[in-house]
Amino acid sequence: MGFTLVYLSLLVLIPLAGVFFKSAGLGWDGFWHVALSPRVLAALKLSFGAALIAACINAVFGTLVAWVFVRYQFPGKRLFDAAIDLPFALPTAVAGIALTALYAGNGWIGQYLEPMGIKVAFSPLGVIVACTFIGLPFVVRTVQPVLEEAEKELEEAAASLGANRWQTITRVILPSVLPALLTGFALAFARAVGEYGSVIFIAGNLPMVSEIAPLLIIIKLEEFDYAGATAVAATMLMLSFVLLLIINGLQAWARSRKARNK
Amino acid sequence: MTTAIDHSLLDPPRLPREPLMETNAAITESVWVRRTLTAVALLFLAFFLLLPLVAVFAEALRNGVGTYVEALKDSDALDAIKLTLIAAAIAVPLNLVFGLSAAWCIAKFEFRGKALLISLIDLPFSVSPVVAGLVYVLIFGAQGWAGPWLAEHDIKVIFAVPGIVLATVFVTFPFIARELIPLMQEQGTDDEQAALSLGATGWQTFWRVTLPNIKWGLLYGVLLCNARAMGEFGAVSVVSGHIRGQTNTMPLHVEILYNEYQFAAAFAVASLLAALALVTLSIKSWLEWRHADELSALRRH
């Protein structure tokens, strides 16, 4: 018990508190000066925006994948099921260079997209692709167990009461999955906001265009602008906490609504 | 004119392969909807998951096996592999001990602030790895709080191996605890109490009762922790300083080679890491199929 607390505070809490202390050293004005500078704002906007879009893509396709895995039979299901966890296991740098190789102008996918005027690698679109890759398992793995436990009797009841399949899915299944879906969404989002390894290779890292916030922290560190780096870090931490709080609130709301409906 | 005989009437009645409920038309979709959905889902997975994996190996072997082996025999690459193994060899056991003790005190005892402790353990999951690296630079770096003291005693943490180990520990911190907490909570304390009442010492109880109960969950956690420890990039990149042959781990080496346009070599090292990921995934899937009941308690990964 004591050991747990000491280890936790030594390795996690004190260092994180350090970020806020250090950025407090800048003073209020100094902090906002860094946090609201155009380059930082652009980076934060890209990081959070791309993560949000990626999390939405994952929410849709992740749920679809979970649904297909739980309800349908097809050959190779186990293999695909195991592959879902690939983004957890594959080092982010490897994922980054692999995605870049695929989507670059001469890559397997890029060579077809580029003539159509879609530039994925070295543009904000690439950031979204990388964020989608790393966030996918979070949604699938949180939604899947809930779908597995969903009671078919409820669906039968809905069908016997005259609901068509679409109504059953949107009115019966979706509400019961919603809390898990929101959790998965939040996890995928939080992960994508802070993602560094897989994004920097594909992003191209043009200041103001495709430069993500974590990269900006590293750039500031390399310029020995420690205070600036911590200000960006503190802003990121605060924004993530706020967003996680909102999503936790949404989840509580979904849960209480579900409880009321029972 | 011959009359066609309907052979289907002669066949023995076919039993439905699945329980009737599965094929109940009222609660499933038409065949075409099912096929389309499955196809869309699998295409998405193929594009986003399998293709990148294939690309790693294809790119690594593009210039033939000779260049591939050459890239791995490079002394910088060997040093990077060695450092990665060292960092993982320190970080994983540390987090193993922590994960065990954290899960132990959360699952077996009641105390105030338990929920808070659990969410604190999860914290490294939601903190950007770059920020994780940054905090250690702030503390141990030349301008950091402990910096001057460390410089006096000639201890190097940042841009040296200890920093890499620290960053790795931070990032991989929740993995084992996360796996064990729900498992041990579900198992409760009955077995331990029985052992204690039969005269076993606390230590004996732990080795003979608790540990065998959680061994598969523990292995599962160690596996995930190890995969992340060896593959960590963001946090390690901040604290390492990228000194070749000294503070370069495998993922960092991939980056350096890639930025120098040595694509084949970069993908060769990357393919080793990808192979590690594949091994991790196969052991993990094997564990899930063989010991599903012992791991069942809330699988979040």
Interface residues (C-beta under 8 A of the other chain):
Chain A: M1 F3 T4 L5 Y7 L8 L11 V12 L13 I14 P15 L16 G18 V19 K22 F61 L64 V65 W67 V68 F69 R71 Y72 Q73 F74 R78 F80 D81 A82 A83 I84 D85 L86 P87 F88 A89 L90 P91 T92 A93 V94 A95 I97 A98 L99 A101 L102 G107 W108 I109 T132 F133 L136 P137 R141 T142 P145 K152 E155 E156 A159 S160 R165 T168 L187 A190 R191 V193 G194 E195 Y196 G197 F201 A213 P214 L215 I217 I218 L221 F224 Y226 A229 T230 A233 M236 L237 S240 L244
Chain B: E18 M21 N24 A26 I27 T28 E29 R34 L37 T38 V40 A41 L42 F44 L45 F47 F48 L49 L50 L51 P52 L53 A55 V56 E59 F98 S101 A102 C105 F109 F111 L117 L120 I121 L123 P124 F125 S126 V127 S128 P129 V130 V131 A132 L134 V135 Y136 V137 L138 I139 G141 Q143 W145 L166 V169 F170 F173 L224 A227 R228 M230 G231 E232 F233 G234 S237 V238 M250 P251 L252 V254 E255 Y258 F263 A266 F267 A270 L273 A274 L276 A277 L278 T280 L281 S282 K284 S285 W289 R299 R300 H301
